[in-house]
Amino acid sequence: MKKILAIILALAMVFTLAACGGKKSNTPAQGSSGSGSSSSGSSSSSGSSSSGSSSGIEGDYTISVWAAEEVKELFAKQINDFNANNEYGVTFNATVTAKSEADAGTDMITDIEAGPDLYCFAQDQFARLVQAGALAKLGERASATVAAANNEFTVACATMGDQLYAYPLTSDNGYFMFYDKSVIPDADVDSLEKLIADCEAAKKYFAFEAQSSAWYIASWFFGTGCVSEWQTDDDGTFTGITDTFDSPEGLIAAKGLYKLVSSPFHLSSSQAAEFDAGAAVLVSGNWAVNDVKAILGDNMGITDLPSFTVDGKEYHLGSYSGCKLLGVKPQTDAKKGAALHLLAQYLTDYDCQLERFTENSWGPTNLEALQSEEVKKAPGLAALAKQAPYAQPQNQIHGAWWDIAKVIGDDVKNSGGTEEGLKAALSNYSSKINAIFSMSDEQKNAFTVIGGICGTSWDTDFPMTEASAGVWKSNDKLDLHAGEELKCRQGLSWDVSFGNGGDNFVVEKDGSYTVVLTLSGDSGSVSLE
């Protein structure tokens, strides 16, 4: 099916070669290279192109879209704007459903055919979406237009080999530090040790996901010069990794990490609500600015991450810098595919990006939008810019890494801070990373159960066996409780996983159960017996 879609998509690119646009354009300018623009409201909605000829793709299209909850209504409004102003006679009857960008990739791969026509996703999911055949390529002219209009980093994140597969949507997916000015003196914000001391003295929490999120834990290792870089081929298959967390520099990072996780006032969280619960410091991102402001008011401080000191030398905490992308699902209808590419380009061009910044504080990728005075003055984006010299681009990451790396914080805390214990924590991490590429085909294809079950917190896989063709069952009965959630995943990775549709499977009643996964084509369903 993927090969058939790819062939049909190649035909669809005949239409999408025309897709391009520019600043303040209500519709991508058919047949131009992206330098032209039209003023607001000047486009015809009669169904003809500006020359009066048929566009070849006119018609009504029923589509589905995934967008984050906070922009769901705005996306619907922007699609209606496209309907009213495009010159191609295209009308989209769109259903926009709330879906977190963090979950979109996994849920899309679960059942591509049933997935939406357009969807927003975090960049770390890009490689597996390409590998699964879930992203339609951009045509040559559309690629050139998009590459010229957006910052280099986000274009690179949407590219596999030399081919663009997605549209840059935001460039603000990083993190920095919030603090309560009534507790934390401005003079202390550059020192981790002083911040910890201030929190402990005031009996206030230092909220930093240093025990529950690989994304945040990597900050310490990047700060000492460590790298974790995955290699893929042009099809998105992971072929290797260069990782130096288990090294002398990694040991320095672990020593710095221990200072925070061993504090009785460390809280492993990135939620703005922690300021209501007694936090004085929070490491989070641009998405939290409005919520933090609502809690702290004029006491809200925002800046880059601090430095920590080990053996008399300072190390500035690093971070991941990332982005979000908009993908088009491959279509069997070439005309619909071409129309969708026009819409995707419209939704990620200057006007729509600036509107999402104004309404939801989303950081633009469009080069002209980034030069807007309003964008430059945004406190969260300013903090990201200040942190940028210490940030590492979040390129493609294997789905198994997140679970492997997120336990570093716990292992470091449990080490007691001894050098022997810290080295053991890093060795444990390294051995699990190396095991990814030494897995047998049987292990790669096998399913396991994972979740907040049996006293674990999405960090333990329970083995399954294929009982019959396409039916997998947990090796043991598991003691499950009502309200607990789980999924079945393949190869100890999130590249392929199943629950209840795209969501987790939720246990309805306490009991001792065998977890059953039934596969059908590219989809799967979980049940209990």
N, C-alpha and C positions, 0 to 999 in steps of 0.2 A: 504493500500500500504506500509506503514511504517513497519508493522509487517512482511509482505512478504519479504521486503528488509532485515529485521533483520535476518530472517531465512536463506536467501540465503547468507548473510554476514557470518553467523556462518560457513557455508560450505567453504566460501572463506578463513577463517582463517586457514584451513588445509594447505593452501599454504603459508600464511604469517607467520606461525610459523618458517619458514626458514629464514625470513628476519632479517638480522643483519649485522653489519659492524664495521669497526674500522678506525683508523687514516690512511689517505692517501690511502683509498681503493676506487677503481674505481667502485666497485659494491658490494652490500651487500653479505657477504660470506654465501652461501647457506649451511644450516646444521650446522653452527658453532654458538658459543655463543657470537661472537662479538670480540674475542681477536685476530683473525687472520687479516692479512692485505696483500695487494698486492701492488707492486710498480707501479708507473704510467706507463700505456701503456702495462702492462704485461697481461692484461685480454684478453681472446679470444672473438671475436665478431662473432663466427661461429654458435652460437645458441646452443651449447652444454655446459653442466656444466664442471667444472674442471676435473671431473672423466670421462667425455666423454659421460655421459648418458643424456637423454632428461630431461629438467627441468620440463616439464609438463605444462608450461605456455608460451612456445615460440609462437611467432606470431606478427603480426602488429596490433596496437591498435590506433584508432583515438580518441584523447582526447582534452579537453578544460581546460585551466588553467587561474586563476585570480592571478595577481601579481601587485604590485605597479608600477606606471609608470616608476620610476627611475631604477627598476630592471627588467623590462619586457624583454628587449633584453638579459640580462644576464641569466635569467631563461631559455629562449629559447636555448641559447648556452649550458647551463648545461644539459638540456634534450638531446640535440644532443650528448654531451659527454657521457651520459649514454648509448645512442643508440650504440655508437661506441665501448664501452668498457665492457658492461655487458656480463655475461657468460650464460645468460638464453635464448638467441635467441629472445629477446624482442626488438621491435622497436616501438617507440611512434611517431605518426604523430600529433604533438601538435600545437594547436592554443593558443597563450598566449595573453590575453587581459588585458589592464591596468584597475585595480580596486583598489581603496583605501581600506586598511585594516579596516578603520573605518566604511566603508559602506558595506563591504562584507557580514557580518552576516545578516544584515537586508535584503539585496538584495537576499541572498541565501534562506532565509526563505520564501520570497515572492513567489518563484516558485522553489522548490528543484529539481523537475524533469528536468527543463530547465537549472538548474545551472551547473557550471563547475565540472569536475571530481576532480580537485585539486584546492584549494583556500587558500590564505593567509588571516588571520583575526586577529584583536586585541583580546586579552584575555578576555575582559569584555563581549564579545559576546558568550563566550564558553557555558555557561549554557543553553541559549535559543537554541543554535544549537544542543546540545545534546537532549533537550526536544523535538525539532522538528524532530528528526531523521535524521539530516543532516550530521552527522559525523559517519564514519565507525570505529569500535573498532580496536585497534591493537591486534594482537595475543599475546600469552603468552611470546614467546621467543623474539619477536620484542619489546614488552613492557620492558622486562628485559634489553635488549640491549640499548634502548633509555634512560631508566632511569639511567643506569650506565654511559652513555656518556655525559649527560647534567647536568647543575646545578640544585640543588634541587628545587629552586623556580619555574623555568619554567616547570619542570616535574609536580609539584603540580598544576600549572595552566592548564595543559592539562589532569588532572585526575578528574573523578567524581566517588565518592565512592573509590573503589580500582581499577578502570578500566581506562586505558589510551585511549583517544579518538582522540588525535592529536599529532603532532610532533613539538617540540620546534624549533623556527625559529630565533628569536632575543631576547636579554635580555636588550635592551637599551631604552625601552619605558617609559622614565621618563623625568624630566626637571630640569634645573639649570639656572644659570644667566650668560648672556653675558654683557659686558660693554665696553664703548669706553674709552680707557686709556687716550686719549687727553682731556677728560672732567672729568672723575671720578678718583680721586687718589686711588691707591691701598689700602691706609690706611683706606678708608671709606667703603670698600665693605662688611664688616661684619655688618654694621648698616643700617637698613631700613631708619631710620630718617635722617642719614647723606646723604644717596643716594637721598632721596626725596629733601633735601635741595640743593644738588649739581645740580640736574636737574632743580629745580626752579630758581636757581641763573644763570644758563647757558641758561635758557629758552629752555631746551631740554626735550623730553618725557621719562617717565618711562613706558615702555610697559610691561604689565602683564595682562593676561586675568582674571582680578578679578571682572568683571561685565558681562561676557558672557560665562564662561565655568566652570561648576561644578568641572571638573578635576583639574583646577588650584585653584579655591576658597577653596577647601578642605585643601590646604596647610596651611592656617591660623589655622584651627581647629585641624589638626594633630599636629601643633606646640605647642598647649597648652594641649595636651593629650587627646583630644576628639577622639572618634571612630565612625565609621559607617560601620558595618559589617552585611552582609546579610547572611541568612541561606537558604540552599536548601536541598531537599531530593536527593536521588541517581539518580533520573530521571531529575534533573535540575529544578524542580518546586520550586519557592521561597515560603518559609514557615514562614519567620519572619525577623526582623532586630533588631540589637542592635545599637542604634544611640544616641550619647550624645552631639550633636551640641547645643541643647537647654538646656544649663546647665551653672553654674558659669564659667567653663572653656571656654565654647562657647562664653560667654559674653566678656571674655578677648580677645578671637580671633576676635570678632566683633569690639572691640575697636581698635585693631591693624589694621584690615582691613580698618576701616574708615580713618585712617591716610593716606593711599594711595589713596583710591577712591575719597576722598574729595580734593585731590590736583588738581589744574587746569592743571597740566602737566602729569596726569595719562592718559594712553592710553590702552584700553582693547584690546590687540592684542598679538599674539605670532609669528608674521611674521618677518623674517629677514629683509625684505624690509623696516621696520620701521627705520632702521639706515639711510637709504637714505632719509627718510622723517623727520629727525630731532630727532631721539631717541638717548639717551645716555645709556640707560639700557634696556635690553630685557630678559624676562624669557621665555625660549623655550627649545628645546631638541637637541639631537644629530643630527637629520635630518637637522638642520639649520646651522651646523658648516661651511660647505663649502660656503654657501651663505653669512654668516656673514663675513667670512674671505675675500671673494671677495670684500666686501664693506669697511671693516675697515683695512684690511691688518695687519701691525705690531701693530696697535692700538687695536686689538681684545684682550679683556680680558675674561677669562672663569673661573668661580668658582662656589661653592655651593651657595645656597640661603642665604640671610642675616637673622639677628635676629631683632626682634622688642621689644620695651620696653613698658610695661604697669604697672603703679603704682610702678615704680622702679625696676621691675623684667624683665629680658630678656627671650625671647622665640624664639628659632631658628625655622624658617619656615620649616614645613614638606613638603611632596610631595607624589605623587603616584609613585610607581615603577611598571612597567608593562612589558609585553613581547608580541610578536607576534607569532602566531602558524600557522602551515600548516595542513589543513584538507583534508581528502579523502572522497568524497561522496560515500555512499553505492551504490553498483552495483548489477544489476540483473545477470551479467555475472561473475561467481566466478573467472574464470581465469583472467579476466581483473582487478577485484578487487585485486587479489593477486599481479599482476604486478604493479598496482598503488601504493600499499604499498611499494614495493621494490623501486620504483622511489621516493616516498615521503621520505623514509629513506635516500636515496642517496642525495637528495637535501638539507637535513638538517644535513648531517654528516660533518666531519672535513673540507674536501677539499672545499666543496661548501660554507660553512659558512665563511671560511677564504677568499675565493675569493670574496664574497659579501662585506666583511669588506674592502678588498683592493680596490675594485672598487667603493663601495658606502658608506663606513664607517659604515655599519650595525654592531652592537655589537653582537658577537657570544654568544651562549648558551653552545656550546660544551666545555667541561672542558679543553681539550688540546689546543683548539684554544684560550681560554681565557688566557693561559699561554704564548702565543706568545709575544715577545718583542714589536712587532709593535702594537699589541692590547693594551698592557700596556701603551704605550706612547701616544696613541690617546687622544687629549685634551678633547673632549666631553665625552669619556668614563671615563677619569680621574675625570672630574667634577661630573659625576654620582656616581662614587665610593666615592667621598668626601661627596656627599649629602646622600649617602646610609644609614648612621646611623639615619637619620631623616625621612626616607621614609617608607611608609606603602605599603605592597603588594596590588596590585589591584586585589582583588579576584572577585567573581561573583557579579554583580551589576544589580539590577532591571532596566529595560528599562525606567521606569517612573522617576527614580531618577535624571537623567541628567537635565531634564527640571525643576524639582522642585528646585534643589539646585542651578542652574545657576542664579536665580534671587536674591540670598542672597546679592550679591554685590550691585545691584541696591537698594534693600530694606535698606541695611546698609547706603548707600550714602544718600538716601532720609530721613533717620532718623534724620539727622542733628547732629548726634553724641551724642544725649542725651541717657542716660541709659534706659529711658522708651521706646524710639524709637528703640534702638538696641534690647531690650528684645522682642518687638513686632515683629521685623523682624525674630527673631529666633523662636518665637511662631508660626508665619505663616508657616515657613518651617516645624516645627514639626507636625503641624496639617495635612499638606498635605502628609507627610510621613506616618502618622498613617492611613490616609484615604485609602491608597493602600490596606491595609488588611481588611478594612471594606466595600469594594466595593461589591455591590450585583452582582449576576451572570449576571443580565441584563446590569449593568454598565461595567462589564468586557468584555462582548461580543459586546457592542455598538461601532460604529465607529464615529470618529469626523474628522473635517478638520483642518489642521494646516499648517502654512507656513509663508512666508513673505508677508502677505496680510492684508488688512483693517487696516493699521497702526500698525500691530504687527510684531514681529521678532521671529517667531517660538517659541512663548511662550504663545499662546492662542489657545485653542481648541474650534471650532465652532461645535455645536451639529448636529448630523444627525439622521434620522429616517429610519427604514427599510420599504420602500414603498411597496415592494413586495418581494417574496422569492429571496434572493441573490442580491437585488438592494437597495442600501442606498442612500438617498438624504439629502442634507443640509436642516435644518429646515427653514432657511431664504435664500433669495437671497443675494449674497455677491458681493460687488462692487470690481471688479478685474481689474487689469491693465496689459497691454502687458508686458511680461518679468517677471512678478511675478511668484513665484514657490510655490507649495503646495504638500501635500500628505494627504491621509486618513489613519488614524491609529486606532487600536483597543485597548480599555481599557486604554486610556490615556498613552500608552506605545509604544515603538518602536519595541517591539517583533514581531508585525504583522503590516505591513504598505504597502501601495500601491501608486504608482504614474504612471509614464510612464515606464513600465518594472521595472528595478531596480532603475531608476532615478526619480528625482522629476518631477511632472507634471508642464509644463510651459504654462502660459496663453498666447495665441497668439494675442488677441484683447481686448481692453477695453470694459467693459460691466458689467451689473448686471446679475449674473448667479446663477443657482442652481448647486451645485457640485454633481455629480452622481458617485457612486462607484458600479460597477457590478462585482460580485464574480462568479468565476467558478472553483470549486475544491479548490486547494491551491493557486490559482492566482486571481488577480483582476485588473480591468482597470478603470481609472478615465476619466470622460468626463464632459462637461459643457452643460447646456441647459437653 
